[in-house]
Amino acid sequence: MLYITKAAQQYLAELLKKQNTNTHIRLSVTNPGTLHAQCNLHYYTPKQNDSYNYLKIQFNQFAIYLEKIIAPFIQNTQIDIITDDLRTQITIQSPNLTNSIDNPSDNINKKITNNSSLTDRIKYVITQQINPQLAMHGGSVSLIKVNTDGMAILQFHGGCNGCSMALYTIKEGIEKTLKKFFPELKGVIDSTSHQRGKHSFY
């Protein structure tokens, strides 16, 4: 389920020596099963009732705790470190973070065929064609669903949330691109509750 290199184990153990006794590591996942999934490591002090909600993975000098519900997403996860002249950085490679919780083998970056569902094909085009462009502005978009009227329901994230150009991006960029690939699509709807802030690109 979870592999930590010897170098990373030693590095984490040294960090834990500076913490209170009985401090271990908790691994969490934000936005599991989506393009925006991300693994995080935290210091953690175990509690008596942890066994109900948490899995404990014991290593030589410490344990990793994680919520049972995220277990499918961290299968084959590897934790390592990269060291250069300036710093040591923890790296986490987790190939199943974006998998569907209902079908863990259904990776949204899998090879798409003509027999794939419309939803999967739209997600693939968003991943390969649209999000690399939005990433230059610190944003991204994800597909929520395709409704019964043939409209793709989308949600903006990051720098695109609250951006004053979002409507233009939807109509002139995303909608035209998706309809070019999928003529059966009637259009797109932005379901984002836009909140302008420092994260907004424009």
C-alpha positions in Angstrom: 0.0 0.0 0.0 2.6 2.5 1.1 6.4 2.4 0.5 8.9 4.8 2.2 12.5 4.6 1.1 15.1 4.1 3.8 16.5 7.6 3.2 13.0 9.1 3.6 12.4 7.0 6.8 15.6 8.2 8.3 14.8 11.8 7.4 11.3 11.6 8.9 12.7 9.9 12.0 15.1 12.8 12.5 12.3 15.3 12.2 10.2 13.4 14.7 13.0 13.5 17.3 12.4 17.3 17.5 8.7 16.8 18.3 7.0 15.7 21.5 7.1 12.0 22.5 4.7 9.7 20.7 4.4 12.0 17.7 4.0 10.1 14.4 3.0 11.0 10.9 -0.4 11.4 9.3 -0.9 11.1 5.6 -4.0 12.9 4.3 -5.5 13.4 0.8 -7.3 16.5 -0.3 -9.8 16.2 -3.2 -9.3 12.5 -3.7 -10.6 11.1 -7.0 -10.2 14.4 -8.8 -7.6 16.2 -10.9 -6.9 18.3 -7.9 -6.0 15.5 -5.5 -3.0 16.0 -3.4 -1.1 14.1 -0.7 0.0 15.8 2.5 2.1 14.8 5.5 1.4 16.1 9.0 2.8 15.5 12.5 0.2 13.5 14.4 -0.3 12.3 18.0 -2.5 9.1 18.0 -5.7 9.0 20.0 -7.3 6.1 21.8 -10.2 5.7 19.3 -8.0 6.0 16.2 -8.5 2.4 15.3 -12.1 3.1 14.3 -11.3 5.6 11.6 -7.6 5.3 10.9 -5.2 2.7 9.5 -1.8 2.4 11.2 1.2 1.4 9.0 4.2 0.7 11.3 7.8 1.4 10.2 10.9 0.9 12.2 11.0 4.2 14.0 7.5 5.6 13.6 4.1 4.9 12.2 2.0 6.5 9.4 -1.7 7.0 10.2 -4.3 7.6 7.5 -8.1 7.6 7.3 -9.5 4.3 6.2 -11.7 6.1 3.6 -8.6 7.2 1.6 -6.9 3.8 1.5 -7.9 3.1 -2.1 -6.4 6.3 -3.3 -2.9 5.7 -1.7 -2.3 2.2 -3.1 1.2 2.0 -4.4 2.2 5.3 -3.0 5.9 5.9 -2.6 7.5 8.5 -0.3 11.1 9.5 -1.0 13.4 12.5 -0.5 15.4 14.7 -2.9 18.5 16.4 -1.5 20.5 19.1 -3.1 23.0 21.7 -1.8 20.3 23.9 -0.4 17.6 21.7 1.0 16.0 18.2 1.5 12.5 17.9 0.0 10.0 15.1 0.6 8.4 13.7 -2.6 5.2 11.7 -2.8 4.3 9.7 -5.9 0.8 8.3 -5.7 -0.5 7.0 -9.0 -4.1 6.3 -7.8 -5.0 9.7 -6.3 -7.2 10.6 -9.3 -9.0 7.3 -9.5 -12.7 7.1 -9.1 -13.7 5.9 -5.6 -16.5 3.9 -7.2 -14.2 2.2 -9.6 -10.6 2.5 -8.5 -9.3 1.1 -11.8 -11.1 3.9 -13.7 -8.2 6.4 -13.9 -9.2 9.7 -15.6 -5.8 9.7 -17.4 -6.3 6.2 -18.8 -6.2 5.6 -22.5 -9.5 6.7 -24.1 -11.1 4.8 -26.9 -14.2 5.3 -29.1 -16.0 3.0 -26.8 -15.3 5.1 -23.7 -18.3 7.0 -22.2 -18.9 10.6 -23.2 -18.0 11.7 -19.6 -14.6 9.9 -19.8 -13.8 11.3 -23.2 -14.7 14.9 -22.0 -12.5 14.5 -18.9 -9.7 13.3 -21.1 -9.9 16.3 -23.4 -10.1 18.7 -20.4 -7.0 17.0 -18.9 -5.0 17.0 -22.2 -6.1 20.1 -24.1 -7.8 22.6 -21.8 -6.2 22.4 -18.3 -2.6 22.9 -19.6 -3.7 26.2 -21.0 -5.5 27.2 -17.8 -2.5 26.1 -15.7 -0.5 29.0 -17.1 -2.9 31.3 -15.1 -2.8 29.1 -12.0 -6.2 27.6 -12.7 -8.0 24.5 -13.9 -11.5 23.2 -14.7 -13.2 19.9 -14.0 -16.3 18.2 -15.3 -19.0 17.7 -12.8 -21.4 15.8 -15.1 -23.2 15.9 -18.4 -26.9 16.5 -17.8 -29.9 15.1 -19.6 -30.0 18.1 -21.9 -26.5 17.4 -23.2 -24.9 20.2 -21.3 -21.5 19.7 -19.7 -21.5 21.1 -16.1 -18.1 22.5 -15.3 -16.4 23.9 -12.2 -13.4 26.3 -12.1 -10.6 26.0 -9.6 -7.5 28.0 -8.5 -6.8 31.2 -10.5 -9.9 30.7 -12.6 -12.2 31.0 -9.6 -13.4 34.5 -9.4 -11.6 35.5 -12.6 -13.5 38.2 -14.5 -12.6 36.5 -17.8 -14.3 33.2 -16.7 -17.4 33.7 -18.9 -15.2 34.5 -21.9 -13.0 31.4 -21.3 -16.1 29.2 -21.0 -17.8 30.4 -24.3 -14.8 31.2 -26.5 -12.3 28.6 -25.3 -13.7 25.6 -23.4 -17.1 25.4 -25.1 -15.7 25.7 -28.6 -13.0 23.1 -27.9 -15.4 20.6 -26.4 -18.0 21.0 -29.1 -15.3 20.5 -31.8 -14.4 17.1 -30.2 -18.0 16.2 -29.3 -20.6 17.6 -31.7 -23.3 15.9 -29.7 -22.6 18.2 -26.8 -25.1 21.1 -26.6 -22.9 23.4 -24.6 -21.3 24.1 -21.2 -22.6 25.5 -17.9 -20.3 27.1 -15.3 -21.5 25.8 -11.9 -18.7 27.6 -10.0 -19.6 29.8 -7.1 -17.1 32.5 -8.1 -15.4 34.3 -5.2 -12.9 36.9 -6.3 -9.8 37.1 -4.3 -6.0 37.1 -4.4 -6.1 33.7 -6.1 -8.1 35.1 -9.0 -6.0 35.5 -12.2 -7.7 38.7 -13.5 
